[in-house]
Amino acid sequence: MKIKVENLTFQERFFKRFLSTSVIIIFLITISYLFSPSSNSSILVLILTGSLISLAITLFISTRTYIYEVHIESNNLVLKGDKTNQSFEVHLPISETIIEIKSKGRGRGKVGYYLDFRYQKEDYQINRLFNWHYSRVLEVFYAFKKAKDEKIIFDEKYYLEIMEKKAQGKSDFLIVNGGKK
């Protein structure tokens, strides 16, 4: 089993996430400055600029590490990735590695899911940028559970059902509302 996704450079990862949010903040800065040239607007511009800087720092940290290939090889989980444009390869013993499905809200009614592998004190996330297709994420999860000979627990079943619906292309709205409009 070898699963690959597109290998994005650090710049591509960072700007893909940064541009969508920063455009809104820059728009708010421009509007507040143009339509209210008082001392209050200067404070608002400073607050929004501070928000833009803190967003950049947060995104820098969250997009630094990126895993683009996973495979299982002789009782090891092999992760290939990129950390600030430096390639890396990690071999984790399956028997000592823990897998968890994690979720992160991405707006009203939109939740993204990713896999978190923990070995000793190290964490490695797959789909943290939500650019893996869910069918690939599910494939990694099932292959890992099979290789470790570990049963799927109740909490995981819930997340897996949602991820399977997302893999089928169902919208977040239909998933949240049980398929009813």
C-alpha positions in Angstrom: 0.0 0.0 0.0 1.5 3.3 -1.1 -0.6 6.4 -1.0 0.6 9.7 -2.5 -0.9 13.2 -2.9 0.5 16.3 -4.6 3.7 17.5 -3.0 3.2 21.2 -2.3 6.1 23.5 -1.6 6.1 25.5 1.7 5.3 28.6 -0.2 2.3 27.0 -2.0 1.0 25.7 1.3 1.4 29.0 3.2 0.0 31.3 0.5 -2.9 29.0 -0.3 -4.1 29.3 3.3 -2.9 32.9 3.9 -4.4 34.6 0.8 -8.0 33.6 1.4 -8.0 35.0 4.9 -5.7 37.9 4.4 -7.8 39.4 1.5 -10.7 39.8 4.0 -8.5 41.5 6.6 -6.8 43.8 4.0 -10.3 44.7 2.7 -11.4 45.6 6.2 -8.3 47.7 6.8 -8.8 49.6 3.5 -12.5 50.2 4.2 -11.9 51.4 7.8 -9.1 53.8 6.6 -11.0 55.2 3.6 -14.4 55.8 5.2 -13.3 56.9 8.7 -10.1 58.9 8.7 -10.3 59.7 12.4 -8.1 58.5 15.3 -10.6 55.6 15.9 -9.9 54.2 12.4 -6.1 54.3 13.2 -6.7 52.1 16.2 -8.9 49.7 14.1 -6.2 49.6 11.4 -3.6 48.7 14.1 -5.8 46.0 15.4 -6.5 44.5 11.9 -2.8 44.8 11.1 -1.9 42.9 14.3 -4.5 40.3 13.3 -2.9 39.9 9.9 0.6 39.5 11.5 -0.7 36.9 14.0 -2.5 35.0 11.2 0.8 34.9 9.2 2.7 33.6 12.3 0.0 30.9 13.0 -0.1 29.8 9.4 3.7 29.7 9.2 3.8 27.3 12.1 0.8 25.1 10.9 2.0 24.8 7.3 5.6 24.1 8.0 5.3 20.3 8.0 3.4 18.5 5.3 3.1 14.7 4.6 2.5 13.8 1.0 3.2 10.0 1.0 2.3 7.1 3.3 3.0 3.4 3.0 3.4 0.4 5.2 6.6 -1.5 4.9 7.7 -4.5 7.1 5.8 -3.5 10.2 6.7 0.2 9.9 4.5 3.1 8.9 6.6 5.2 6.5 5.8 8.9 6.2 7.4 11.0 3.5 7.0 14.7 3.7 8.4 18.2 3.6 9.4 20.5 6.5 9.9 24.0 5.2 11.1 22.7 1.8 13.4 20.1 3.3 12.3 16.5 2.5 12.1 14.0 5.3 11.2 10.3 5.7 10.1 8.8 9.0 9.7 5.2 9.9 7.3 4.5 12.8 6.9 1.0 14.3 3.2 0.2 13.8 3.0 -1.7 17.1 4.1 1.4 19.1 2.2 4.1 17.0 -1.2 5.4 17.9 -3.7 6.6 15.3 -6.5 9.1 16.0 -9.1 10.8 13.8 -9.2 14.4 14.6 -11.5 17.1 13.5 -11.2 20.9 13.0 -14.0 23.3 12.4 -13.6 25.4 9.2 -16.7 27.6 9.4 -20.3 27.2 10.1 -21.3 23.6 9.6 -18.0 22.7 7.9 -15.7 20.3 9.7 -12.5 18.8 8.2 -11.0 15.5 9.4 -7.4 14.5 9.6 -5.3 11.6 10.9 -2.9 12.1 13.8 -0.1 9.5 14.3 1.7 9.6 17.6 4.9 7.8 18.3 6.6 8.5 21.6 6.5 12.3 21.8 6.2 13.0 18.1 3.0 13.8 16.2 2.5 13.5 12.5 -0.7 14.7 10.8 -2.2 13.6 7.5 -4.7 15.9 5.8 -4.1 18.8 8.2 -4.3 21.2 5.2 -7.5 19.3 4.0 -6.0 18.7 0.6 -6.1 14.9 0.7 -9.2 13.3 -0.8 -11.1 11.5 2.0 -11.0 8.2 0.1 -7.2 8.4 0.5 -7.4 9.3 4.2 -9.8 6.3 4.8 -7.4 4.0 2.9 -4.5 5.0 5.2 -6.7 4.6 8.3 -8.0 1.1 7.3 -4.5 -0.1 6.2 -3.0 1.0 9.5 -5.7 -0.7 11.6 -5.3 -3.9 9.6 -1.5 -3.9 9.9 -1.7 -3.3 13.6 -4.5 -5.8 13.9 -6.5 -3.3 15.9 -10.3 -3.1 16.0 -12.2 0.1 15.1 -13.8 1.6 18.2 -17.2 3.3 18.4 -15.9 6.9 18.2 -13.9 6.1 15.2 -16.9 4.5 13.4 -18.8 7.8 13.8 -16.0 9.8 12.2 -15.4 7.2 9.5 -19.1 7.3 8.5 -18.8 11.1 8.0 -15.5 10.8 6.1 -17.0 8.1 3.8 -19.9 10.4 3.0 -17.4 13.2 2.2 -15.4 10.8 0.0 -18.6 10.1 -1.9 -18.9 13.9 -2.6 -21.8 14.6 -0.3 -22.0 18.2 0.9 -21.4 19.2 4.5 -25.0 20.6 4.6 -26.5 17.2 3.7 -24.2 15.3 6.1 -25.1 17.6 9.0 -28.8 17.4 8.3 -28.9 13.6 7.7 -29.4 13.9 4.0 -32.6 16.1 4.3 -32.9 19.5 2.7 
